[in-house]
């Protein structure tokens, strides 16, 4: 294997680890259904997860390159990174 393949495999491992939790799959499902960014608090309320739990899940998804987070004043907003899904998980979002 060359270096590029090893780097790509590390990305895949991180993605699959992030997707191995049902709560994170549900976060992805909620964001996909919304089709746009959502406030972190709104997602947590929809899934009935505590702020610390949902924050941990957002961090894991962000580090895997599956979401991005932006801050506006005191609120954080999350959205899917469709480029990552298209490159590594073609048609995955349609299967949820």
N, C-alpha and C positions, 0 to 999 in steps of 0.2 A: 504494500500500500504506500501511496505517496503522502506527503504532508497534507495536501488539500483534502484527500479522502479521510484522513484521520481527524482533521478539524471538522469536516462535515459530519462524521460519525459522532463526535463529541456533542455537536449541536443536536443531532437526532436523539441521543441519550438524554440530554437535558429536557428536550421537548416531551419525550415519552414519560419521563419521571414526573413532569408537571401535569401530564394528562392522566396520571395513575390515580388521582383522587376524585371521587364523585362530586365533591363540592366545587372543585375547579372546572370539571366538565359542565356543571350546571351554570357556573359563571359564564363560561364560553357560550353556552346555549342562550342565556339571557341576553348577552351582548349581540349575538348573531340575530336573535329575534328582533331586538331593538333596531339593529342596522346602523346605529350611530353610537357615539360615546354616551356613557351614563355616569352619574355621580356615584362614588364609592358607597356613600351612605344609602343611596337608593337601592343599589344592588344588595347590600347587606340586609336591608329591611325586607326586600323581596324574598331572600333566601333564609331569613330569620337566623342570621349568623351574627355573633358579637363583632364589635369593631376590631378587636385584636385578631380574631380568627380570619375575618375577611381580609384584613391588612396583610396577614401572612400569605394567604392565597394569592392576592394581587402581586406581591413581591415575587413569588415563585413563578407565576405566569409571565411577569415582566422580564425576569432573568432568563427565561427560556425563549424570549423573543416573540411570545404569542400575543402580548398586549403592550400598549404604551399608556403612560399615565402623564397627565398634565395637571398643574395646579393653577387654580384661579382663586385668589384671595385665600380663604380658609378651606375651600372645597377642592377635592381631587376628582378628576374625571378619567375614566378608563375606556379604551376602545381596542378592538381587535386589530392585530397586524395581519391584514389579509395577504401581504406579500410573503410572510413566513408560512402561512397555511398553504398558499398556492405552490410554494417551492417544495416544502417538505411533506405536506399532508393534503395532496390534491383530492378534492371531493370530500374531505373529512367533515367539513361543516354541514354539508348536505346530508351526511349520515346520522347526525345527531337528532 
